[in-house]
Amino acid sequence: MSNNQIRLQCKSSAGKHVLTGLTMQSTVACLKQLITKVTNIPSEQQKIFYGYPPKHANLSDDNLQLSNCPFRSGDLLIVEKSLGPKVKDSSSKPLSSIEKSTTIPKTRKSSGILIRKVVPANNSCLFTSVNTVMNNGLVDLSCADSMRKLAAKIVMNDPVTYSTALLGQENSKYINWLLKEDSWGGAIEISVLSKHYNVEIDVVDTQSGRIDRFGEDQKYDKRVLLIYDGIHYDPLILELDDSTCETIFSTSDDDVLQQALEIAAVAKANRQFTDVNKFTLRCIVCQTQLTGQSEAQQHAEQTGHIQFGQI
């Protein structure tokens, strides 16, 4: 293969494909056309991610050459189909917040459809998602920093509950880690935010079909819903017939949980999940091949290398 050629793979709900015939001088338009050919996703509806953790690639300029794109030869591109309008942050930079088509026919007494509202894959998806459901479906792309600080303050003020045994490291070190913008939120942060908002946070796992009910033991009378695909969180909201939406539900409303499970089942059938224990990664720095999230984290701790690509 010539040094000028670039070898890329792409993965979508249609499967995994090798993209051939591209060079460093090929344009983004050529890449999109090739992706359309193997995935049947129109170029204007392609949402492309690269690297690990997956990062959204801004490919709005069709004339941009691949040599100026953030991914490199050998990388795997994850391609999703986007439907609907985009939202913009306060600085007017386009970031995708698109409602996927995995909607469920209405079965609740109130008229509406439960949908998945996709937030950016920017390492802060959990915090954005929780903020969204606590603010009636409004996606605030600037909330992550304040949400991290909120969780960190709660952990700092209760070192007995949030001990080394629970956190896996000293309380102060955990807080420093949490405040970094590239740190992923998870079960501990969901539990913290559930207690802060006095609401049950129910997380539907796409791969297993399980619902983890954070705060269930506190007998809260309200719940909010998130969906998790193995590496990414999105909020679930109920769109009503009058163009408003609902994000906070009674904990006695089992119907909305059933709708959430059906959305997860559709996503699983379309293989819209990532098995973080089995996918293969490559360290971009030293080219070491790794399997799963745990090996990647261990490698990062041992070497300081934090750039990974999925293969």
DOTORFI-238725 format. One record per residue (C-alpha): residue number from 1; residue in three letters; x, y, z. Coordinates in steps of 0.001 Angstrom, whole numbers, plus 500000, padded with zeros to 6 digits. Example, Ala and Ser with C-alpha at 12.3 -4.5 7.8 and 13.67 -1.06 7.14 Angstrom:
nr;rest;east;north;up
1;Ala;512300;495500;507800
2;Ser;513670;498940;507140
# end
This chain:
nr;rest;east;north;up
1;Met;500000;500000;500000
2;Ser;501309;503411;499023
3;Asn;502158;505808;501831
4;Asn;499611;508143;500231
5;Gln;496753;505698;500721
6;Ile;494630;505630;503853
7;Arg;492972;502458;505117
8;Leu;489871;502928;507206
9;Gln;487200;500640;508604
10;Cys;483654;501625;509418
11;Lys;481093;500002;511681
12;Ser;477366;500642;511562
13;Ser;474159;498746;512244
14;Ala;474740;497136;508815
15;Gly;477998;495553;510007
16;Lys;481722;496216;509707
17;His;483344;497224;506408
18;Val;486753;498128;505012
19;Leu;486806;501441;503126
20;Thr;489144;501104;500168
21;Gly;490364;503454;497458
22;Leu;490951;506471;499689
23;Thr;494112;508569;499797
24;Met;495299;511367;502065
25;Gln;494165;513791;499335
26;Ser;490633;512343;499134
27;Thr;487944;514713;500362
28;Val;485369;514266;503095
29;Ala;482754;514115;500322
30;Cys;484512;511035;498874
31;Leu;484612;509398;502297
32;Lys;480898;510032;502846
33;Gln;480048;508616;499418
34;Leu;481994;505449;500206
35;Ile;480272;505126;503585
36;Thr;476893;505547;501880
37;Lys;477811;502748;499479
38;Val;478517;500211;502234
39;Thr;475961;501343;504869
40;Asn;473106;502880;502816
41;Ile;473218;505892;505141
42;Pro;472888;509133;503115
43;Ser;475861;511457;503515
44;Glu;473747;514241;505043
45;Gln;472541;511841;507766
46;Gln;475916;510371;508700
47;Lys;477121;510891;512255
48;Ile;480753;509731;512424
49;Phe;482814;508923;515516
50;Tyr;486477;507925;515860
51;Gly;488984;506941;518557
52;Tyr;488472;505743;522113
53;Pro;486517;507030;523887
54;Pro;484545;507632;520661
55;Lys;484676;511302;519665
56;His;482397;513001;517171
57;Ala;484227;514022;513995
58;Asn;483192;517414;512623
59;Leu;483069;516656;508889
60;Ser;480786;519491;507817
61;Asp;483295;520696;505203
62;Asp;482940;518288;502273
63;Asn;486022;519772;500584
64;Leu;488314;519033;503530
65;Gln;491070;516549;502666
66;Leu;491418;513431;504801
67;Ser;494981;514447;505652
68;Asn;493431;517244;507736
69;Cys;490907;515028;509520
70;Pro;491456;513869;513129
71;Phe;491550;510147;512322
72;Arg;494457;508250;510776
73;Ser;495047;505234;508562
74;Gly;494013;502043;510362
75;Asp;491293;503717;512440
76;Leu;487772;502397;512858
77;Leu;484967;504883;512219
78;Ile;481641;504335;513962
79;Val;478769;505572;511798
80;Glu;475257;506283;513051
81;Lys;472234;507555;511164
82;Ser;471010;510940;512397
83;Leu;467454;512098;511961
84;Gly;465943;515502;512678
85;Pro;467355;518943;513479
86;Lys;470596;519718;515247
87;Val;470964;521908;518318
88;Lys;473709;524415;518915
89;Asp;475513;525399;522064
90;Ser;475835;528953;523313
91;Ser;478793;529599;520984
92;Ser;476787;528386;517960
93;Lys;479111;525464;517269
94;Pro;477043;522631;515738
95;Leu;476743;519647;518053
96;Ser;474354;516816;517408
97;Ser;471370;516416;519747
98;Ile;469137;514329;517545
99;Glu;466208;512143;518402
100;Lys;466704;508631;517069
101;Ser;463894;506814;515339
102;Thr;463685;504133;518038
103;Thr;460291;505392;519188
104;Ile;457559;503256;520710
105;Pro;453817;503442;519936
106;Lys;452021;505196;522737
107;Thr;450490;502931;525336
108;Arg;450284;505298;528314
109;Lys;447099;506984;529455
110;Ser;448647;510348;528567
111;Ser;449123;510995;524866
112;Gly;452773;510850;523922
113;Ile;455709;508797;522691
114;Leu;458816;507903;524674
115;Ile;461954;508647;522659
116;Arg;465717;508594;523040
117;Lys;467234;512058;522791
118;Val;470862;511758;521717
119;Val;473423;514032;523395
120;Pro;477037;514553;522260
121;Ala;479622;511813;522881
122;Asn;482055;514205;524572
123;Asn;483012;512301;527768
124;Ser;480264;514179;529672
125;Cys;477197;512432;528251
126;Leu;476067;511201;531693
127;Phe;476107;514689;533192
128;Thr;474389;516215;530152
129;Ser;471735;513483;530199
130;Val;470916;513861;533893
131;Asn;470758;517640;533526
132;Thr;468431;517215;530528
133;Val;465885;515038;532323
134;Met;465950;517325;535371
135;Asn;465252;520353;533136
136;Asn;462246;519141;531167
137;Gly;464193;517905;528153
138;Leu;466295;521025;527598
139;Val;469778;520040;526402
140;Asp;472342;522399;527918
141;Leu;475739;521638;526420
142;Ser;477497;523912;528911
143;Cys;476245;522138;532043
144;Ala;478922;519437;532372
145;Asp;481412;521447;534380
146;Ser;478824;522572;536949
147;Met;477401;519046;537193
148;Arg;480874;517609;537819
149;Lys;481500;520240;540503
150;Leu;478148;519457;542108
151;Ala;478942;515730;542326
152;Ala;482495;516434;543513
153;Lys;481247;518718;546310
154;Ile;478827;516062;547556
155;Val;481571;513415;547560
156;Met;484016;515762;549300
157;Asn;481516;516678;552039
158;Asp;480749;513057;552908
159;Pro;484077;511156;553148
160;Val;482480;508500;555365
161;Thr;479987;507392;552724
162;Tyr;482365;508068;549850
163;Ser;485341;506247;551302
164;Thr;488353;504671;549635
165;Ala;486574;501316;549753
166;Leu;483661;502670;547706
167;Leu;485584;504956;545355
168;Gly;488570;502672;544737
169;Gln;490949;505496;545620
170;Glu;491307;508282;548169
171;Asn;488418;510727;548326
172;Ser;490584;513702;547288
173;Lys;492136;511836;544351
174;Tyr;488713;510737;543184
175;Ile;487469;514346;543242
176;Asn;490460;515501;541183
177;Trp;489754;512739;538673
178;Leu;486042;513537;538493
179;Leu;486650;517211;537744
180;Lys;488684;516390;534621
181;Glu;486619;516918;531487
182;Asp;487782;513637;529939
183;Ser;486652;511499;532905
184;Trp;483550;509408;532298
185;Gly;480729;509455;534829
186;Gly;479175;506159;535935
187;Ala;477306;504384;538694
188;Ile;478801;506380;541584
189;Glu;477926;509721;539998
190;Ile;474398;508525;539167
191;Ser;473911;507506;542789
192;Val;475237;510869;543996
193;Leu;472939;512841;541678
194;Ser;469943;510655;542548
195;Lys;470396;511550;546210
196;His;470931;515236;545430
197;Tyr;467766;515567;543334
198;Asn;465692;513194;545514
199;Val;464666;511262;542433
200;Glu;465103;507669;541288
201;Ile;467376;507521;538231
202;Asp;466590;504429;536163
203;Val;469226;503368;533633
204;Val;468177;500980;530864
205;Asp;471100;498869;529623
206;Thr;470821;498252;525879
207;Gln;472966;495110;525817
208;Ser;471516;493254;528806
209;Gly;467978;494662;528791
210;Arg;468355;495314;532515
211;Ile;467093;498404;534368
212;Asp;469342;499638;537197
213;Arg;467205;501720;539570
214;Phe;469455;504129;541470
215;Gly;467735;505433;544607
216;Glu;465102;502687;544608
217;Asp;465862;501950;548271
218;Gln;465031;505575;549171
219;Lys;461411;505130;548055
220;Tyr;461362;508333;546008
221;Asp;458011;509097;544390
222;Lys;459540;510367;541124
223;Arg;461844;508820;538531
224;Val;463789;509879;535450
225;Leu;465065;507611;532675
226;Leu;468402;507203;530894
227;Ile;469544;504634;528326
228;Tyr;473097;503231;528255
229;Asp;474777;501394;525358
230;Gly;478000;500329;527044
231;Ile;479917;503590;526620
232;His;477308;506308;526182
233;Tyr;474299;507667;528093
234;Asp;471277;509405;526569
235;Pro;468104;510765;528215
236;Leu;464671;509285;527540
237;Ile;461841;511787;527260
238;Leu;458110;511576;526596
239;Glu;457026;513775;523698
240;Leu;453398;514828;524152
241;Asp;450864;515594;521451
242;Asp;450844;519304;522315
243;Ser;454562;519599;521396
244;Thr;455647;519705;525039
245;Cys;457553;516929;526769
246;Glu;457719;515100;530077
247;Thr;460909;513787;531698
248;Ile;459955;513137;535328
249;Phe;457555;510276;536006
250;Ser;455881;508693;538991
251;Thr;457708;505648;540378
252;Ser;454340;503873;540222
253;Asp;454240;504306;536434
254;Asp;455388;500879;535257
255;Asp;454155;501572;531739
256;Val;456922;504065;531057
257;Leu;459496;501481;532188
258;Gln;458039;499003;529716
259;Gln;458361;501550;526923
260;Ala;461972;502170;527934
261;Leu;462690;498431;527765
262;Glu;461135;498273;524300
263;Ile;463385;501105;523096
264;Ala;466387;499187;524468
265;Ala;465209;496008;522727
266;Val;464989;497824;519375
267;Ala;468467;499279;519888
268;Lys;469864;495847;520753
269;Ala;468247;494288;517686
270;Asn;469978;496960;515603
271;Arg;473234;496260;517501
272;Gln;473361;499821;518815
273;Phe;475526;498882;521789
274;Thr;479197;498352;522596
275;Asp;480477;495420;524662
276;Val;483214;497256;526551
277;Asn;484680;493993;527842
278;Lys;485246;492473;524416
279;Phe;486022;495167;521853
280;Thr;489609;495420;520620
281;Leu;491648;498599;520981
282;Arg;495043;499797;519839
283;Cys;497177;502288;521748
284;Ile;497906;505073;519273
285;Val;501157;505924;521073
286;Cys;502883;502510;521292
287;Gln;500610;500356;519065
288;Thr;499886;497844;521868
289;Gln;496718;495851;521185
290;Leu;494285;495687;524110
291;Thr;490956;494022;524809
292;Gly;488193;495908;526565
293;Gln;487864;498936;528763
294;Ser;489668;497436;531773
295;Glu;492858;496669;529816
296;Ala;492796;500141;528277
297;Gln;492460;501771;531692
298;Gln;495255;499615;533125
299;His;497507;500444;530176
300;Ala;496806;504167;530623
301;Glu;497671;503990;534322
302;Gln;500933;502118;533665
303;Thr;502173;504108;530679
304;Gly;500395;507455;530720
305;His;499133;506755;527197
306;Ile;495513;507885;526825
307;Gln;494939;507809;523055
308;Phe;493232;504652;521803
309;Gly;491609;503556;518566
310;Gln;489041;500792;518171
311;Ile;489999;498046;515664
# end
